[in-house]
Amino acid sequence: MAPVIALLSDFGYDDPYVGIMKGVILQQTPGIQFIDLGHRVNAGDILQGALQLRSAAPYFPQGTVFLCVVDPGVG
């Protein structure tokens, strides 16, 4: 099975940043499988992001990498 990266962020979908992040990762690790947990965490809301991650993580296979980006210092 291809390695899995589950993505969660406060990036939203109004700009290319989610796609850029995936492109950079794919350049370094071809064959990665991405799962988007969501990209609409309220801007800078670390607690909301943590709660979403906690609720989703048990449903993923062992070895999944969770890449979560919620930055209260941006914006």
Secondary structure, 3 states (H helix, E strand, C coil): CCCEEEEEECCCCCCCHHHHHHHHHHHHCCCCEEEEEECCCCCCCHHHHHHHHHHHHHHCCCCCEEEEECCCCCC
